[in-house]
Amino acid sequence: MPEMGKSPENPASRWAPHAAPAGAADAAPPVPASCYGISGGNTIEEIRGRDDDMAFQARVYLRRPHETSSTPIGKILVEMLPPGSPLRLHCQIKFTYEGKVEIGRVDGIVPENWKSSDHTPPMLYVVQGLD
């Protein structure tokens, strides 16, 4: 018996458990299972489509109060505060880290001229406890 989600008749079914059966001409192309779970259950396309709240993926480096250096916390979903405001130095962002919603101030953006329409996520240097 083939593994769950895999079918010898349809090699595309190895991508997702709900892939179309072999011979389905009108089926959508398969979506890799890894595309389903970006932080918060949103895909990149869904995030980019929400320009009104400015939620986007970023590589975040976090410096907490009483720390002298930043710690990389990974590529995560961040939201601008207040919603709809542009990304700029010293703005506030909201993000979830280790299951906890946190707020920080942007202390650095790489590249400096990053726009939400760019395909590459920015690196954000975020500090907490300075406000």
C-alpha positions in Angstrom: 0.0 0.0 0.0 1.5 3.4 -0.9 2.2 6.0 1.8 -0.4 8.6 2.7 -0.6 11.3 0.1 1.6 9.4 -2.4 0.3 7.6 -5.4 2.4 5.6 -7.9 0.0 6.6 -10.7 0.3 10.4 -10.0 3.8 11.6 -9.0 2.4 15.0 -8.3 0.4 13.6 -5.4 3.7 13.4 -3.4 3.3 17.1 -2.8 0.0 17.2 -0.9 -2.4 14.7 0.5 -5.3 16.2 -1.4 -3.6 16.3 -4.8 -5.8 15.5 -7.8 -6.1 11.9 -8.9 -4.2 10.7 -12.0 -5.8 11.9 -15.2 -7.6 14.9 -13.8 -7.0 17.3 -16.7 -8.7 20.3 -15.1 -7.0 20.0 -11.7 -4.9 22.8 -10.3 -1.2 22.2 -10.2 0.0 20.6 -6.9 1.1 22.8 -4.0 4.0 21.6 -2.0 2.9 20.8 1.5 5.6 23.1 2.9 3.7 26.1 1.4 0.8 25.7 3.7 2.2 26.7 7.1 3.9 30.1 7.1 3.6 31.7 10.5 -0.1 32.2 11.3 -1.2 29.8 8.5 -0.9 32.5 5.8 0.8 32.0 2.5 3.2 34.6 1.1 0.5 35.5 -1.5 -2.1 36.1 1.2 0.4 38.2 3.2 1.4 40.3 0.2 -2.3 40.8 -0.7 -2.9 42.5 2.7 -1.3 45.9 2.1 -3.9 47.5 4.3 -2.4 46.1 7.5 1.2 45.8 6.2 1.8 42.3 7.5 4.9 40.7 5.9 7.7 38.2 6.5 11.0 39.5 7.8 14.2 38.1 9.2 14.2 39.6 12.7 17.1 40.2 15.0 15.8 41.0 18.5 17.6 42.9 21.3 15.8 42.7 24.6 16.2 45.1 27.6 19.6 44.8 29.3 21.1 42.9 26.4 24.1 44.3 24.4 23.6 42.4 21.2 20.8 41.2 18.9 19.7 37.6 18.7 18.4 36.2 15.4 14.9 34.9 16.0 14.2 33.8 12.4 11.9 34.6 9.4 8.6 35.5 11.0 5.4 37.4 10.2 5.5 41.0 11.5 2.7 43.7 11.5 3.1 47.4 11.5 1.7 49.5 14.4 -0.5 51.3 13.9 -1.9 49.1 11.1 -1.3 50.6 7.7 1.7 52.7 8.7 4.9 52.4 6.5 8.0 50.5 7.5 10.6 53.0 8.6 13.2 53.4 11.3 11.9 53.8 14.9 8.4 52.5 14.0 6.7 49.9 16.1 6.0 46.3 15.0 4.0 43.4 16.4 5.2 39.8 16.0 4.8 36.4 17.7 7.9 34.7 19.1 7.8 31.5 21.0 4.0 31.6 21.2 3.9 35.1 22.7 2.8 38.3 21.0 5.5 40.9 21.4 6.0 44.6 20.4 9.3 46.2 19.4 10.9 49.2 17.8 12.7 48.9 14.4 16.2 50.1 14.9 17.6 48.9 11.5 16.3 47.9 8.1 18.4 46.0 5.5 18.1 47.0 2.7 17.3 50.5 3.8 15.0 51.1 0.7 13.0 47.8 1.2 9.4 48.0 -0.1 6.5 45.6 0.6 6.4 44.7 -3.2 10.0 43.3 -3.0 10.2 39.5 -3.2 13.0 39.2 -0.6 12.1 39.7 3.1 14.0 42.5 4.8 16.3 42.0 7.8 14.8 44.0 10.7 16.9 44.9 13.8 14.3 45.3 16.6 14.8 46.6 20.1 12.5 46.3 23.2 12.3 48.2 26.4 13.6 51.6 25.2 10.2 53.4 25.1 
